[in-house]
Amino acid sequence: MPTSKTLHYDVIIVGAGINGCAVAYYLSQAGLNVALVDKTGIASGGSGAAGAFISPKFHKQGPLKELMDVAYDEAMTFYSTVLASQTLLKPLLHMSQNNDEEPVYLEQSAVVEARSACEKLAEGIDFYVLDVQAPIYSKDKWHYEHLQSSHLVLTIGAYPKILPIDYVGLRGIWGHRIDITTSSDVPHIFHHFVSISPTIKEGIVAIGATHDVHYSPFDSDATYDIESGRAFLLDNASKILKLNNINILRDYTGLRSGSNDYMPMLGSLVDANATLALHPHLQHGKAIDPKEFVYYPNLIMINGSGGYGFVLAPYLAKRLKEYLVDGIPLDKMISPSRYFPRWAKRKKD
Ligand SMILES: Cc1cc2nc3c(=O)[nH]c(=O)nc-3n(C[C@H](O)[C@H](O)[C@H](O)COP(=O)(O)OP(=O)(O)OC[C@H]3O[C@@H](n4cnc5c(N)ncnc54)[C@H](O)[C@@H]3O)c2cc1C
């Protein structure tokens, strides 16, 4: 959509993965005028690689499990209604990695066709291909090139940060999955060493995914070894099911973005320099109320969904809509500012 005229929006969303697309969907449904921006295209990051299984977190009780249980329920409703044509509902058999827990059989779970789901959510929304770097806030608006908005939402996953927010602890976890054909029947979704699942594409079975914290396309010189990834996936799949006459159709690779404490992030971002200038004693470990931090105005980030981005996206996008449109406060527990005090204390002058 090339133009030099300034275009005004209520919200610009940077990053068109499942998080950006779900936010665009919820906000436009609520009547906001939304622009979606991506440096490459819709679902060109981790989202385009995902097997996109919608499964709950099975163990480790605690706040993350509680949040995931709500997110899972909301995701099942969302995908089976809003994205019914992109979603296959199937039973799921989950077995723990070490066989140290009872297997769980869920009557209804789901696998989503990741790319077309993102595209469907972005349908009818103004989309721009732009590599956004250091957007500027002035005169009550966010500005980037010819785009202007009251609010900015950052959903850029594991990509390099576009604002100085070093305190936000994120790490990229490289993943590889494959689509295959096989003469064997795959009646439902299996989760064990890897996942094996039928897909909405008749006759195509998905096997995924690897988890590699050492490889990153942003800072590794070596190219990724696709053959060893395939071997890992097929070897682990064979420990679950005997799959005959396998033909690998396609490889998908990408980065998930995991947070240091495994909780997702939804919330405002602290302006670190402005906050430290106002409260220099934070560097000596003095605690202050997070309300006293200086935040980037009208800016929200969603990130850190790890291997559960498709499960969490409807939940996080809906909470963001409720915050912007209905004035419901965001959950402080998942605010990205939770990392700031510790980072400030450790920061060298
Ligand atoms: C192999 C694999 C399998 C997975 N399987 C599952 C699964 O079964 N279930 C599940 O729930 N999750 C799964 N995940 C995780 C899930 O894919 C991620 O959590 C999710 O995709 C994160 O979405 P996102 O929108 O935050 O980020 P991304 O999808 O990475 O999107 C970020 C977007 O931002 C854009 N961008 C970055 N920087 C800029 C910039 N400066 N300017 C403009 N645009 C920018 C990128 O081009 C990209 O399109 C899997 C991931 C992988 C890699």
The ligand as a Tripos MOL2 file, in Angstrom:
@<TRIPOS>MOLECULE
LIG
   53    58     1     0     0
SMALL
NO_CHARGES

@<TRIPOS>ATOM
      1 C1          8.8400  -25.3590   15.1200 C.3       1 LIG1
      2 C2          7.8670  -24.7000   16.0560 C.ar      1 LIG1
      3 C3          6.7730  -25.4060   16.5280 C.ar      1 LIG1
      4 C4          5.8570  -24.7900   17.3950 C.ar      1 LIG1
      5 N1          4.7550  -25.4930   17.8080 N.ar      1 LIG1
      6 C5          3.8200  -24.8760   18.5740 C.ar      1 LIG1
      7 C6          2.6390  -25.5720   18.9610 C.ar      1 LIG1
      8 O1          2.4350  -26.7370   18.6180 O.2       1 LIG1
      9 N2          1.7060  -24.9040   19.7170 N.ar      1 LIG1
     10 C7          1.9100  -23.6010   20.1080 C.ar      1 LIG1
     11 O2          1.0210  -23.0460   20.7820 O.2       1 LIG1
     12 N3          3.0350  -22.9340   19.7650 N.ar      1 LIG1
     13 C8          3.9850  -23.5360   19.0170 C.ar      1 LIG1
     14 N4          5.1230  -22.8860   18.6920 N.ar      1 LIG1
     15 C9          5.3910  -21.5720   19.2940 C.3       1 LIG1
     16 C10         4.6660  -20.4850   18.5480 C.3       1 LIG1
     17 O3          4.8860  -20.6350   17.1830 O.3       1 LIG1
     18 C11         5.1940  -19.1230   19.0200 C.3       1 LIG1
     19 O4          5.0270  -19.0020   20.4170 O.3       1 LIG1
     20 C12         4.4210  -18.0210   18.3230 C.3       1 LIG1
     21 O5          4.5430  -18.1890   16.9370 O.3       1 LIG1
     22 C13         4.9050  -16.6550   18.7290 C.3       1 LIG1
     23 O6          4.1950  -15.7460   17.9430 O.3       1 LIG1
     24 P1          4.5640  -14.2160   17.8680 P.3       1 LIG1
     25 O7          3.4830  -13.5750   17.1040 O.co2     1 LIG1
     26 O8          4.8560  -13.6990   19.2360 O.co2     1 LIG1
     27 O9          5.9860  -14.1660   17.1210 O.3       1 LIG1
     28 P2          6.4090  -14.4940   15.5700 P.3       1 LIG1
     29 O10         5.5110  -15.4740   14.9460 O.co2     1 LIG1
     30 O11         7.8450  -14.8050   15.6010 O.co2     1 LIG1
     31 O12         6.1060  -13.1030   14.8700 O.3       1 LIG1
     32 C14         6.9240  -11.9930   14.9970 C.3       1 LIG1
     33 C15         6.8100  -11.2110   13.6930 C.3       1 LIG1
     34 O13         7.4120   -9.9330   13.9040 O.3       1 LIG1
     35 C16         8.0390   -9.5460   12.7070 C.3       1 LIG1
     36 N5          9.0580   -8.5580   13.0560 N.ar      1 LIG1
     37 C17        10.1320   -8.7380   13.8560 C.ar      1 LIG1
     38 N6         10.8380   -7.6060   13.9570 N.ar      1 LIG1
     39 C18        10.2000   -6.6830   13.2070 C.ar      1 LIG1
     40 C19        10.4430   -5.3100   12.9010 C.ar      1 LIG1
     41 N7         11.5200   -4.6790   13.3960 N.pl3     1 LIG1
     42 N8          9.5900   -4.6570   12.0930 N.ar      1 LIG1
     43 C20         8.5130   -5.2960   11.5640 C.ar      1 LIG1
     44 N9          8.2310   -6.6020   11.8180 N.ar      1 LIG1
     45 C21         9.0550   -7.2790   12.6300 C.ar      1 LIG1
     46 C22         8.6250  -10.8340   12.1440 C.3       1 LIG1
     47 O14         8.8390  -10.7320   10.7450 O.3       1 LIG1
     48 C23         7.5470  -11.8510   12.5280 C.3       1 LIG1
     49 O15         6.6330  -12.0770   11.4670 O.3       1 LIG1
     50 C24         6.0530  -23.4560   17.8150 C.ar      1 LIG1
     51 C25         7.1620  -22.7440   17.3170 C.ar      1 LIG1
     52 C26         8.0650  -23.3500   16.4590 C.ar      1 LIG1
     53 C27         9.2260  -22.5470   15.9470 C.3       1 LIG1
@<TRIPOS>BOND
     1     1     2 1
     2     2     3 ar
     3     2    52 ar
     4     3     4 ar
     5     4     5 ar
     6     4    50 ar
     7     5     6 ar
     8     6     7 ar
     9     6    13 1
    10     7     8 2
    11     7     9 ar
    12     9    10 ar
    13    10    11 2
    14    10    12 ar
    15    12    13 ar
    16    13    14 ar
    17    14    15 1
    18    14    50 ar
    19    15    16 1
    20    16    17 1
    21    16    18 1
    22    18    19 1
    23    18    20 1
    24    20    21 1
    25    20    22 1
    26    22    23 1
    27    23    24 1
    28    24    25 2
    29    24    26 1
    30    24    27 1
    31    27    28 1
    32    28    29 2
    33    28    30 1
    34    28    31 1
    35    31    32 1
    36    32    33 1
    37    33    34 1
    38    33    48 1
    39    34    35 1
    40    35    36 1
    41    35    46 1
    42    36    37 ar
    43    36    45 ar
    44    37    38 ar
    45    38    39 ar
    46    39    40 ar
    47    39    45 ar
    48    40    41 1
    49    40    42 ar
    50    42    43 ar
    51    43    44 ar
    52    44    45 ar
    53    46    47 1
    54    46    48 1
    55    48    49 1
    56    50    51 ar
    57    51    52 ar
    58    52    53 1
@<TRIPOS>SUBSTRUCTURE
     1 LIG1         1 GROUP 0 **** ****
